[in-house]
Amino acid sequence: MSVTKPFRPDWSEVPPADGTYRAIFKYGDPHRFKHPSDNWYAMLKAEFGMTDADFRRKQPEGREPVALDRPSQLSAGQVDALAAIVGTENISSDVFQRTRFAYGKTTEEMMELSRGTVREIADLVVHPRDKEDVRRIVAFCHDETIPVYVFSGGSSVNLGLRPARGGVTLVMSTHMNKILALNETNQTARVQPGMFGPAYEAALNQAPERFGTKRRFTGGHFPQSFEYSTVGGWVVTLGSGQASTYYGDAADLVISQEYVTPTGSIRTLDYPATATGPKVHDMLKGSEGTFGVLVEVTMKVFRHMPGNRRYFSFMFPSWEAAVAASRNISQGEFGRPAVYRISDPEETDRGLKLYGIPSLVDRFLVKRGFHPGQRCLCLGTVEGDGDYTRLVKRKIRQTARRHGAIYLGAYGSRKWEKTRFTEPFMREDLHDYGIVIDTLEASVTWDNLHALHQGVRAYIKSRPQTICMTHASHFYPQGTNLYFIFIGRFEHAEAYRAFQGGILDHIQKFGGSLSHHHGIGRMIAPWIEHHLGKEQMDVLRALKKHFDPRNIMNPGGQLGLDLDEPLKRKP
């Protein structure tokens, strides 16, 4: 007797061919895939009223070669001058290369590229070999008034890489990708900006072998894009890692920086703290290529003691209880967890179903008072000295218990840790069948958290057949962040952009920041002046004018610094 196998969509296992649109927008390693589970597939069909028939025919996959009639606008003399600086092998006017290094990983970009729509691209791609190359390139482009854009890892999700006015794109990760010095005494590493996360972390973990140190180290910074983002990208976009509650955000890890600007180079100093006036050093962080090119950065590093890591997970009876416990943990003065996450009821329930929680476990939770639609999952780890990790885990467990939580052991956190960098690989699978999964995140104070959570969720859920899963994953004594994951079907990019804009409107309306760790780019730029206010924007524009008087550094709306008035989002 034959057994009919359940239908599964034809999730792509074919690496995109070189030179195609899909080769540009596919996330991560072109040969690596992670597909939705059968539980995911069942959820999608149920949520969106789809059947197996809807998953038998794909939408455009973007497998066609990039073929554009976009001649470079640079003169032959300008191209020759740039080639003389870096060598002809380090420049390219090939249309695919110019397109590849003009795009990041936003949903909007994927939706357009899959249909062959290409917006702005650079006139020339240049791969500087060192900071002297960068200095000469920027000086030349300043003299010639050629726009300069910077590309490093390419994981941007805010349209921050788009060369809105053509010009030159500098690719920093090709050559400028090393640790230049590791100071064990000060616990700092001086790094080139194009070093990818895994290479940086491996070098620190192997410090005794590579640098002759006595100890092993960690950078402590692990964003979901860790495998495909760079140290410089973390700094210039004010990124945050999944262990930030203990180690700090990227801005907290920076000791000093060196930038090449059109008016000269600027290097800040290596002191751990100073009282020498307002800190230009801090103003350079998060500048997203608008003041100059980051060419070196000195970062804090930490003792690497993975054997002391302790895992925990809890189930809280309600979102209110999870938030209250998390605030008390953050303000408890006994130390902080490294990873710490709380999921709201929708994310908790969907997560439990998607990961196949046994019905016996579900019945146990319900019997103990942890009901679907109310309960909230918490996952976390503690890192550091062994005595410290034991103390902090014990205190967290005591605090969680006081707020009605049940301890679930280490399994959930260990399982999450194994897959924490792979979730973005599913986005192309979903997009192939017209389903969009995307995120927006906001920083929020404790006293406004519930208003923001309810207000933004209400807007997202007002759209029929739209999933909204929310969690908080970066914690401070004064507040946290809310990370909204939304899934829906969109017929075209314009409909998606309108919906995304509405979410940003509601984040602003209910008192959240416009971004917690993804930066601003051109995507959020229309909202930034109302968010910061004219006075702060005037300060940033004054710095822009000082460092970049001819506006050649990432012009075209980045950070909203030169955004046309009609494009600004009004409250």
Secondary structure, 3 states (H helix, E strand, C coil): CCCCCCCCCCCCCCCCCCCEHHHHHCCCCCCCCCCCCHHHHHHHHHHHCCCHHHHCCCCCCCCCECCCCCCCCCCHHHHHHHHHHHCHHHEECCHHHHHHCCCCCCHHHHHHHCCCCCCCCCCEEECCCCHHHHHHHHHHHHHHCCCEEEECCCCCCCCCCCCCCCCEEEECCCCCCCEEEEECCCCEEEECCCCEHHHHHHHHHCHHHHHCCCCCEECCCCCCCHHHCEHHHHHHCCCCCCCHHHHCCHHHHEEEEEEEECCEEEECCCCCCCCCCCCHHHHHCCCCCCCCEEEEEEEECEECCHHHCEEEEEEECCHHHHHHHHHHHHCCCCCCCCCEEEECHHHHHHHHHHCCCCHHHHHHHHHCCCCCCCCEEEEEEECCCHHHHHHHHHHHHHHHHHCCCEECCCHHHHHHHHHCCCHHHHHHHHHCCCEEEEEEEEEEEHHHHHHHHHHHHHHHHHCCCCEEEEEECCCECCEEEEEEEEEEECCCHHHHHHHHHHHHHHHHHCCCCCCCCCCCCCCCHHHHHHHHCHHHHHHHHHHHHHHCCCCCECCCCHHHCCCCHHHCCCC
